[in-house]
Amino acid sequence: MKETFLDLRVCSLALLLGLPPAISHAMPGMEMHGSNGGSGAPSISESMGEALNSAGSDFEITYSADGKTAIFVSTRPGSVESPGNPYSFDIWMSRNVDGIWQAPVHLGPEIDPSVGPNIDTAAWELEPSLSDDGNAIYFTRYQAGNLSTADLYVVQKIDGVWQPARNWNEVPELPHLNTPTGEEHCPIIASDSLIYFSYQQPGVTQDSDIWKVEKKGGVWQKPQSLGPRINSPYRDHLHWTGLSKDGKSIIVTSTRPDLASRGGHDEWIAYQNPKGEWQEPLNLGDTINTSGEDMCWTFTPDGKKVTGGWGPQGSYDLDIRWVSKDSVPLLKNFDPIGPPPNLLVANP
């Protein structure tokens, strides 16, 4: 039986007041707008299969440059328990052997450091992505149950061994984006001098907005919002490979309830005009979007498929699905960037 979400901020407030928390199944980046209606998955999409999907929540998948390794978020058995919460979000890794995804490996305390990093904790680890050389994983860590505590982290493999994870603010090569009160999550690393990222800061952003940070003269500059056309009063955020190679179009996950919305989270595309200004996003349509939750879709490294999370509206029960890029009219001419560059290569 699928259960509905409650806003985790209500749960956190109850804890602060000493009240028993309401049971919540919300996930970071998901704040429901509208009813708890449901829908079927996009009609032309297909499941990624039983190895990647479980009875729990499975979503936010990305891939190695050769497409043979996938890392994603799951609440399946074996995840580190988050005390006081009815579920746990951890990062898992699967290998593709002869076209078949193998049983995923938990990136937790029992893992061999030559196989993968020990990054899963009682906190929530989400939104992972492997670097293009396979020697770094970028991810987000939240305090369990608190949507306002997300920080960006990176973990590096040196001489074949995965090292302890570090907060972005501790890494000289990375911009200091993490704050004590905001939610900084899921960037698109366009290059070693341009990063788009999802940002929520009370009194600064409307909800989760999309910002950018640039490096000039070897120094990371002050982050800037992409502006009111691309950012709505609702949640607008990104996911790792949703930028075109020419940098002129970007994929946005949004809960904006305008006339084109199918309901819940939808996938949208925004374009730059000839002046380089971002325009209002267009809904990607029914080949991906439903009245349910269509979240954090990314591209396979060959650029031919789009893969992401789908679940009934108001439910945390997401599965990972895929659809051919050419089946989505607005994506036919979209040439996506690949896995993010490893910005730590100069600091082994």
HUCOR-V830488 format. One record per backbone hydrogen bond with DSSP energy under -1.0 kcal/mol. CO is the residue of the C=O (numbers start at 1). NH is the residue of the N-H. If there is no record, write none. Layout:
CO&NH + CO&NH
This chain:
7&10 + 7&11 + 8&12 + 9&13 + 10&14 + 11&15 + 12&16 + 13&17 + 14&19 + 15&18 + 27&30 + 42&45 + 46&322 + 49&53 + 57&75 + 59&73 + 62&71 + 64&67 + 68&96 + 69&64 + 70&94 + 71&62 + 72&92 + 73&59 + 74&90 + 76&79 + 82&85 + 89&125 + 90&74 + 91&107 + 92&72 + 93&105 + 94&70 + 95&102 + 97&100 + 100&97 + 105&93 + 106&108 + 107&119 + 107&120 + 108&111 + 112&115 + 112&116 + 113&162 + 117&119 + 124&142 + 126&140 + 129&138 + 131&134 + 135&157 + 136&131 + 137&155 + 138&129 + 139&153 + 140&126 + 141&151 + 142&124 + 143&146 + 146&149 + 150&184 + 151&141 + 152&168 + 153&139 + 154&166 + 155&137 + 156&163 + 158&161 + 161&158 + 166&154 + 167&170 + 168&171 + 171&174 + 175&177 + 183&200 + 185&198 + 188&190 + 188&196 + 193&215 + 194&190 + 194&191 + 195&213 + 196&188 + 197&211 + 198&185 + 199&209 + 200&183 + 201&204 + 201&205 + 208&236 + 209&199 + 210&226 + 211&197 + 212&224 + 213&195 + 214&221 + 216&219 + 219&216 + 224&212 + 227&231 + 235&255 + 237&253 + 239&242 + 241&243 + 242&251 + 243&337 + 244&247 + 248&272 + 249&244 + 250&270 + 252&268 + 253&237 + 254&266 + 258&261 + 265&294 + 266&254 + 267&284 + 268&252 + 269&282 + 270&250 + 271&279 + 273&276 + 277&273 + 282&269 + 285&288 + 285&289 + 293&311 + 295&309 + 298&307 + 300&303 + 304&325 + 305&300 + 306&323 + 307&298 + 308&321 + 309&295 + 310&319 + 311&293 + 312&315 + 314&5 + 316&318 + 318&58 + 319&310 + 320&48 + 321&308 + 322&46 + 323&306 + 324&327 + 325&328 + 328&331 + 329&332 + 331&334 + 335&245 + 340&132 + 342&345 + 344&347
